[in-house]
Amino acid sequence: MAIEPNLKYPSESRTSVDKPVGDVDLVENLPSQNVPHFYVPRTPQEAALDRSINMKLDFIVLPLLAFNFMLCGIDKTNIGNAATTSFAKDAHLKPNDISNAVSLLSVTFVTLQPLSTIIGRRVGVKYWISFMMVAWVSLCMAHAGINNREKLIALRLLLGAAEAGFVPSVFFYLSTWYPKYHLGFRLGLFAGMYSIAGAFSGLIAYGVFKIHSSKYKSWQLLFMIEGGITIFAVLITFFALPLKQTSAWFLSKAEREHSLHRMDIDVMKNFEVDQDGNAIKDTRMVSMRDVKAVLTDWKKLLTVVFNILATLPVSAFGTFLPLIVKGMGYSGVQANLMSVSPFVVGAFGLFIFVYSSDHFHERSLHTVTSMALALIGLIVMYTSSDPHLRYGFTHVCLAGAFSAGPLIVGWLANNTPLLGPRSLIIGINGYSNIAGIIAGQLFKAQYAPSYGYPLKITMILIGVGMLGFLGMRGAYMYENRWRAKQIAGWDEEQRRAEDRGENGRRGDQRRTFTFTY
């Protein structure tokens, strides 16, 4: 006979209550059929609590993190704005030093993401984010002192290391607050700030470059001013961001309990049981079993590989769009201003795609469709010689380019219920920022002003990524059908034992778990 688990919750998640709102027994309500597992409010009381919790998260936590991401994007990509001025000449740089520096930033930025995310989960996301922000703002402002290639490279490598864990840590953090099909839209709102950062970076650069100083160059002012803005956000983040549900200052007791309850349901009761049926405490450590589970999951690892190709336009245009626009025949200052509207359109396109994805409970086709829109924009930019038409289709390209990143994170989080493996796979997904290395090597000075060759290679890689995601969709559909056949003859007790992990399978390895695609 299967062991009935102790209904006490893991001590990290529960305080004085053993039952969620409405005195619902979570184990008794685990899905026993091979159907998609996600939380849905069952009573008007739960629906009201959902609305209240989401509204508070949407107006407190999400805007704060999104604003920080916008600052992160500005501090990372403002070198592209500086490149339209006398920066290269004043700092004694060679033609390809800036593009090489962009690639080198991605080396530390990408390599350290899994480790940084694991540290963030261990020490607490709010503390780790605050530390990273202090580090990167200092390094951003230090860019004002660059006077040779060596200092540029050193600062870019350090800046990449400082920012490495920010995005995956936030993605993981949000995935512990929002249920599956509330999450994608919020990830999109957060990720959209990178697009908004591109717009604001152009606006700020346009304004800063109008300042005349006898002591500092315009590009030096840019680094100091944009870095300085971030200082104020650090203090707000440290004091306002909650560490977890049980310490969320803006939630009532009932809201805290329900926030935990809905996340437990959403991941089929996110705990493991020992031989006595007691819940194993989540120590916030990533175990070797977690590492093995992630590194042997070829479908998720391939999804990360294809995400590198999907996010290439974001990495390329996030840094080089002012130079691309300048190559269309516009002045350096004007090119910074004209790079604003494509990023704004990109943000709106992102919001539409992620909202639709949550609404229809679907990830892969939305990802491929957004990539197809980006591909259309790139094709016109590559084939046309009309600067006005090329500029217009930068908007079309970015309307689709920004969506793949958050959709893939939502896809990975949906399919990784245990928090240890989830933090690790989201960290590994940070390797998609290898796209920044590729972009830095593609968009070099010798391909200016049209950048035809980089645009062609980008188109090819996006096409490969689209085919890859369609393949992953097929693989998950096949896996779900296989699992349905395997458990078709099981009785209710066998299903419950599988749900509780008593057969040695855990998380998404359980045959009763249905993958999102």
VENTA-V923252 format. One line per field, one symbol per residue. ss: DSSP state (h for helix, s for strand, l for the rest). psi: psi as a letter, one per 20 degrees, with the letter a starting at -180 (. if undefined). burial: + if it has 9 or more other ideal C-beta (glycine too) atoms within 8 Angstrom, else -. A space follows every 10 residues. Layout:
# VENTA-V923252
ss->???
psi->???
burial->???
This chain:
# VENTA-V923252
ss->llllllllll llllllllll llllllllll llllllllll lllhhhhhhh hhhhhhhhhh hhhhhhhhhh hhhhhhhhhh hhllllhhhh llllllhhhh hhhhhhhhhh hlhhhhhhhh hhhlhhhhhh hhhhhhhhhh hhhhhlllhh hhhhhhhhhh hhhllhhhhh hhhhhllllh hhhhhhhhhh hhhhhhhhhh hhhhhhhhll lllllllhhh hhhhhhhhhh hhhhhhhhhh llllhhhlll llhhhhhhhh hhhhhhllll llslllllsl lllllllhhh hhhhhllhhh hhhhhhhhhh lhhhhhhhhh hhhhhhllll lhhhhhhhhh hhhhhhhhhh hhhhhhhhhh lllhhhhhhh hhhhhhhhhh hhhlllhhhh hhhhhhhhhh hlhhhhhhhh hhhhllllhh hhhhhhhhhh hhhhhhhhhh hhllhhhlll lhhhhhhhhh hhhhhhhhhh hhhhhhhhhh hhhhhhhlll lhhhhhhhhl llllllhhhl lllllll
psi->pqppqpjqqp hhhqejqiqa pjlpohghjp piqmrpoqpp piqhgggggg ggghggghif gghghghhhg hggghhiihh ghiibjgggh jlqrgjhghh hgghghghgg higgghhggg hgipghgggg ghggghhghg hihijpjrhg hggghhghgg hhigjgghgg ggghiihprg kigghhhggg hihhghghgh ggggggghii pppihqrhhg hgggghhhhh ghhgggghhh pqhrgijohi qrghhgghgg ghhgghklnm rqqaijjqpp pojjqorhhg gghgijnhgh hhggghhghh jghghghhgi ghhghhiijq rgghhggiig hhhghhgggg hgghghgggj lqgghhghgh hhghhgghgg hghqiohggg ghihggghhh hihgghhggh ggghjnhphg hghghhghhi iiihhhgggh hgmrhiiqih lgghhghggg hggghghghh ghghghgggg gghhhhjhjq rhhhgghghi jijiqqciip iippqq.
burial->--+-+-+-++ --++-----+ +--+-++--+ ---+--+++- +----++-++ -+++-+++-+ ++++++++++ ++++++++++ +++++-++-+ +-+--+++++ ++++++++++ -+++++++++ +---++++++ -+++++++++ ++++-+-++- +++-++++++ ++++++++++ +++++-++++ -+++++++++ ++++++++++ ++++++-++- ------++++ ++++++++++ +-++-+++-- ++--+--+-- +---++++++ ++++++++++ +-+---++++ -+---+---+ +-++--+-++ ++++++++++ ++++++++++ ++++++++-- -++-++++++ ++++++++++ +-++++++-- --++-+++++ ++++++++++ ++-+----++ +-++++++++ ++++++++++ ++++++++++ ++++++++++ ++++++++++ ++++--+--- +--++++++- ++++++-+++ +++-+++-++ --++--+--- ---+++++++ ++---+++-+ +++++++
